[in-house]
Amino acid sequence: MSHDYPYAEKFDVNRTLPEKGRPRAEILAELREMATSEDASWESGKCSGTMYCGDHEHYAFMNEAFGLYAHVNALQRDICPSQTRFEGEIIAMALDLFHGEAIQGTTPAGLVTSGGTGSICHAVLAYREHAAQTRGVTRPNVIKPETAHPAFDKACHLFGVELRKAPIDKKTTKVDLDWVRDHIDDQTVAVIGSACNYGYGTIDPIAELGEIAGERGVGLHVDGCLGGFILPFGQELGYEIPLFDFRVPGVTSISADTHKYGYSLKGTSTLLFRDKALRNSQYFFLTDWSGGKYCSPGMEGSRSGGLLAATWASLVSLGREGYSGYAKEIFDASAVMQVAVRSHRELEMVGEPTFLFSFTSNEFDVYHVNDFMRLRGWRFNGQQYPNALHMAVTRPQTQPGVAESFAADLDEAVTWAKAQHSAGVPAKSSAIYGGVAGGMTDEADEFIRLVMGDMMDRHQSLPPVSA
């Protein structure tokens, strides 16, 4: 078993520190060659998600902002008070975007985290701690739709919280509200809703979840990690996007990634709270340590101030006008691509998507479509139960001709998929998230462990170039 490692035969493989350092110019040339080659894989606009901005001028701008503070530790605010400005203004701008002004009776607050998983983990931790402190909860549980991100599963695993997975309506992909209502008990600390979910680009009934959460006295976290920095602008542009932010009574926290449609560098997200008390509950203090009094507002310790600077720079350089303009281009490109999918009776759109859409087929394995589209350079995200393909439309897809190329290639892919199905040829590709055919059995778990181990450890066994 192996993963592609195209550089093993071209560049030296380092298993130990070199005896003597290499010239900086030589190192930079090697890095530049690899980066240029890898950028070509998404610059065509045929890659789902992954690169949300795709604007090299914007990247260069953020890299410059990052570079000014890359060496700074965001913990040390006495030396670098700029970090307090950056983080505070990022949180304030995000609260404004999600209508923090609608919050009455409490003081809203937030955190800047390391990404979507970081925001979700901090949210689960905050709900666990707050419920223990205010309600005496000792056996906490969280309820999430099955479609909500696996980061919630990870957070519950890490923090000893029971996770209850609510079923979804197979047609709409939205969470079963009656199931949620019936499974809340005195140990439930929060309910989850997605706006939008990663798999299908659909939005859970947040208003209804808010009513349930309010009635039962539990929190409601809205996971907007993916859609948080584009859906608000879609609303302003007139697209049919239901309310999902702090204007909905019952919403107590929201996660939204600045490193996705906020067009910042990877490694930043925002987590916003209706009430500062909820955020403060997950602070960690150790006041009797011999090294001094220790306190941490989040799980991370040292952080590069460059990420805060770059995120702040992205938000203030684009402004509402810039984000709205890009949102319109993305929604328009997605609409063209969705029309192309719906033009084929053999394909079926899953739910009512937003900028991200997913489609399946009742006539053949949709992974046959994926196999063909790969030959044309397309890279989709795969799903299972049922097999489906999704396209997260980003700025690279708004380039002239990309959406039209998708439609033309899809026409040929459907014809090819029907022929493969008739010939009894199995599809070569499968879901990116998940296991192997038949579901997540022990054998599938072990297979994934082997794949991940190979990916992480392969560099240790590569022969040097001279071998």
Summary of the structure (lengths in Angstrom):
residues: 467
radius of gyration: 23.4
end to end distance: 20.9
largest distance: 72.6
contacts: 1513
relative contact order: 0.14
helix: 44%
strand: 14%
